[in-house]
């Protein structure tokens, strides 16, 4: 059996650190590493998965091309076949992941399915004379966790604690906080930049004796938008916001039907709308869609 020419071996360097298509198919350790990276950085994991799928595709494409054009020769043997396969594997990995390629298309699809790019979160309007809650403050602070998956990871513990107190599933409350804040991108802050940690847009009514922040908001009166300065409850942490929301749901007779809905997502969303949490006639439908995203993210991060 003829040995693989040394020149060919020198031209076939080690595969790049990204998991190759061969390892993807046969190495359980590499698959476990990819699963673990999905927990730490879901968006990077989606990109890596897309690159690997493109590498697999390119490998099969090269194999098909060689099968259609190869011819037997005196120099062909198991060694040259192995060298060709190694070279094809290297080429497939080098071609995968290039800008504008198949990996970009796969990555975008994976990110949508994982809820990492959920699209714009619709804002909701509130009636100033009857509701304790609004959700469209003018300030938009920058927070560390920008993605939907990051928002779910950041607030899961607080949502679970609120779920234990109310019986409302954590995903439902995560979804409502996401809808109210645009996945954390529209958090209420004072005019001086003071953070409120108010994730549910709860106004500071007459019964509130804690700290507040004043915010200029857009209120709709008779269908016409008006700028108003409103006082909102302020908390020391996001977990306090979840705890206060849970207390509001549990102690207020107004939201008894919301709590009674239990694990019924439709009943939860419609109960909030009927209780006057929002005047937007499409609020329940919007919240229902965000609940679906939150549930999908919880499953992917479990």
C-alpha positions in Angstrom: 0.0 0.0 0.0 1.4 3.3 -1.0 1.8 5.9 1.8 0.2 9.3 1.6 2.6 11.7 0.0 4.3 13.9 2.5 3.4 17.0 0.5 -0.3 16.2 0.8 0.1 15.8 4.6 1.8 19.1 4.8 -1.0 20.8 2.9 -3.6 19.3 5.3 -3.2 21.2 8.6 -5.3 20.5 11.7 -8.9 21.4 11.4 -9.9 24.8 12.9 -11.1 24.9 16.5 -14.7 24.9 15.4 -16.2 21.5 15.7 -15.8 19.8 12.3 -18.6 18.0 10.5 -17.0 14.7 11.4 -17.0 15.4 15.1 -20.5 16.8 14.9 -21.7 13.4 13.6 -19.8 11.2 15.9 -18.4 13.0 18.9 -20.8 13.1 21.8 -18.4 15.3 23.8 -18.6 18.0 21.1 -22.4 17.9 21.1 -22.4 18.3 24.9 -20.0 21.3 24.6 -22.4 22.9 22.1 -25.4 22.3 24.4 -23.4 24.0 27.3 -22.5 26.9 25.1 -26.1 27.4 24.2 -26.9 28.1 27.9 -24.1 30.6 28.2 -24.5 32.4 24.9 -27.5 31.2 22.9 -26.8 33.5 19.9 -23.2 32.3 19.5 -24.4 28.7 19.8 -26.9 29.3 17.0 -24.2 30.7 14.8 -21.9 27.7 15.6 -24.7 25.2 14.9 -25.4 27.0 11.5 -21.7 26.8 10.6 -21.6 23.1 11.4 -24.7 22.4 9.3 -23.2 24.3 6.4 -19.9 22.3 6.8 -21.9 19.1 6.6 -23.7 20.3 3.5 -20.4 21.3 1.8 -18.9 18.0 2.7 -21.7 16.1 1.1 -21.5 18.4 -2.0 -17.8 17.8 -2.4 -18.3 14.0 -2.0 -21.0 14.0 -4.6 -18.8 16.0 -7.0 -15.9 13.6 -6.6 -18.1 10.6 -7.1 -19.4 12.0 -10.3 -16.0 12.8 -11.7 -13.5 10.4 -10.2 -11.9 7.6 -12.3 -9.8 4.7 -11.1 -6.0 4.9 -11.6 -3.0 2.9 -10.9 -2.1 5.2 -8.0 -5.5 5.0 -6.3 -5.5 3.1 -3.1 -6.8 3.4 0.5 -4.1 5.9 1.4 -4.9 8.3 -1.4 -8.6 7.9 -0.7 -8.0 8.9 3.0 -6.0 11.9 1.9 -8.7 13.1 -0.4 -11.3 12.7 2.4 -9.1 14.7 4.8 -8.7 17.4 2.2 -12.4 17.6 1.5 -13.1 17.9 5.2 -10.7 20.8 5.5 -12.2 22.5 2.4 -15.8 22.0 3.8 -14.8 23.7 7.1 -13.0 26.5 5.4 -16.0 27.3 3.1 -18.5 27.1 5.9 -19.4 30.3 7.9 -18.5 32.8 5.3 -20.5 36.1 5.2 -23.6 35.8 3.0 -23.4 32.0 2.9 -25.8 29.3 3.9 -24.8 29.5 7.5 -26.1 33.1 7.7 -29.6 31.9 6.5 -29.6 28.9 9.0 -28.4 31.1 11.9 -31.2 33.7 11.3 -33.8 30.9 11.2 -32.4 29.3 14.4 -32.4 32.7 16.2 -36.0 33.3 15.3 -37.0 29.8 16.4 -35.2 30.3 19.7 -36.7 33.7 20.2 -33.4 35.5 20.1 -34.6 37.9 17.5 -38.3 38.2 18.4 -38.9 41.4 16.4 -40.2 44.6 17.7 -42.4 44.4 20.8 -45.5 46.4 20.3 -46.1 49.3 22.8 -49.4 49.6 24.5 -51.4 52.7 25.5 -53.0 53.3 28.8 -55.9 55.5 30.0 -54.7 58.0 32.6 -57.9 58.2 34.6 -58.6 54.5 35.4 -55.4 52.4 35.3 -52.5 52.1 37.8 -50.1 50.9 35.1 -48.5 52.3 31.9 -45.8 50.9 29.7 -44.3 53.5 27.4 -41.9 55.8 29.3 -39.7 58.0 27.1 -36.4 57.0 28.5 -34.7 53.9 27.0 -31.6 52.9 29.2 -29.0 50.4 28.0 -29.0 47.1 30.0 -26.4 44.2 29.9 -28.8 41.6 28.6 -30.2 42.7 25.2 -31.6 39.4 23.9 -34.9 37.8 24.7 -33.0 34.7 26.0 -30.9 37.0 28.2 -34.0 38.6 29.6 -35.5 35.2 30.5 -32.2 34.1 32.1 -31.8 37.3 34.0 -35.2 37.2 35.6 -36.1 33.5 35.9 -35.2 33.2 39.6 -37.4 36.3 40.5 -40.2 35.0 38.3 -40.1 31.6 39.9 -40.3 33.2 43.4 -43.4 35.2 42.3 -44.9 32.0 40.8 -44.6 30.3 44.2 -46.5 33.2 45.8 -49.3 33.5 43.2 -49.6 30.2 41.3 -49.2 32.2 38.1 -46.6 30.4 35.9 -43.2 32.1 35.8 -43.3 32.2 32.0 -46.5 34.2 32.0 -45.0 36.9 34.3 -41.7 36.9 32.3 -43.7 37.5 29.2 -45.7 40.3 30.7 -42.5 42.0 31.9 -41.0 41.5 28.5 -44.1 43.1 26.8 -44.1 46.0 29.3 -40.4 46.8 28.9 -39.6 45.6 25.3 -37.5 42.7 26.7 -35.8 45.1 29.1 -35.0 47.8 26.6 -37.7 50.3 27.8 -37.1 50.2 31.6 -38.6 53.0 33.5 -36.1 55.5 34.8 -36.4 58.9 36.3 -35.7 62.1 34.4 -32.3 62.3 36.2 -31.5 58.7 35.1 -32.5 57.1 38.4 -33.4 53.4 37.7 -36.7 52.2 39.0 -36.4 48.5 38.4 -40.1 48.7 37.7 -40.6 45.9 35.1 -44.4 46.0 35.1 -45.1 49.7 34.8 -46.9 50.0 38.1 -47.9 53.6 39.0 -47.4 55.0 42.5 -51.0 55.4 43.7 -52.3 56.8 47.0 -51.6 53.6 48.8 -47.9 53.5 47.8 -45.5 54.8 50.5 -42.2 53.6 48.9 -39.8 55.5 46.7 -41.0 56.8 43.3 -39.6 58.2 40.0 -41.3 60.8 37.9 -41.5 60.0 34.2 -42.9 61.8 31.2 -45.3 59.4 29.4 -47.7 59.4 26.6 -51.2 58.9 27.8 -54.3 58.5 25.5 -57.3 60.5 26.6 -60.3 60.2 24.3 -58.1 58.5 21.8 -55.7 61.5 21.6 -52.1 61.2 22.8 -51.0 63.6 25.6 -47.7 64.0 27.4 -48.1 63.6 31.2 -45.7 63.4 34.1 -46.5 60.4 36.2 -45.0 58.9 39.4 -44.1 55.3 39.3 -43.1 52.9 42.0 -39.4 52.4 42.4 -37.6 49.3 43.8 -34.2 48.4 45.0 -33.9 45.5 42.5 -35.8 43.7 39.7 -36.7 40.9 42.2 -38.6 43.4 44.3 -40.5 44.4 41.2 -41.6 40.8 40.6 -42.5 40.5 44.3 -44.6 43.6 44.3 -46.4 42.5 41.1 -47.1 39.2 42.7 -48.5 41.0 45.8 -50.7 43.1 43.5 -52.0 40.0 41.7 -52.6 38.1 44.9 -54.1 40.8 47.1 -56.2 42.8 44.7 -59.8 41.4 44.1 -59.5 43.1 40.7 -57.1 40.4 39.5 -58.7 37.4 41.2 -59.7 36.0 37.8 -56.1 36.4 36.6 -54.8 34.3 39.5 -57.6 31.8 39.1 -56.6 31.2 35.4 -53.7 29.1 36.7 -51.7 27.6 33.8 -54.2 28.8 31.2 -52.2 31.3 29.1 -55.3 32.6 27.2 -57.2 33.0 30.5 -54.3 34.8 32.1 -53.9 37.3 29.1 -57.7 37.9 28.7 -58.1 38.2 32.5 -55.6 41.0 32.6 -57.4 42.8 29.8 -60.8 42.4 31.3 -59.5 43.6 34.7 -58.4 46.8 33.1 -54.7 46.3 33.3 -54.5 47.8 29.7 -56.9 49.6 27.5 -55.3 48.4 24.3 -58.0 46.1 22.8 -55.2 43.9 21.3 -53.3 43.6 24.6 -54.4 40.0 25.3 -53.3 38.9 21.8 -50.0 40.6 22.1 -49.3 39.1 25.5 -50.3 35.7 24.3 -47.7 35.8 21.5 -45.0 36.9 23.9 -46.0 34.1 26.3 -45.4 31.6 23.5 -41.9 33.1 23.0 -41.1 33.0 26.7 -42.2 29.3 27.0 -40.1 28.4 24.0 -37.1 30.1 25.5 -37.6 28.4 28.8 -37.6 25.0 27.1 -34.5 25.8 25.1 -32.6 27.0 28.2 -33.6 24.1 30.4 
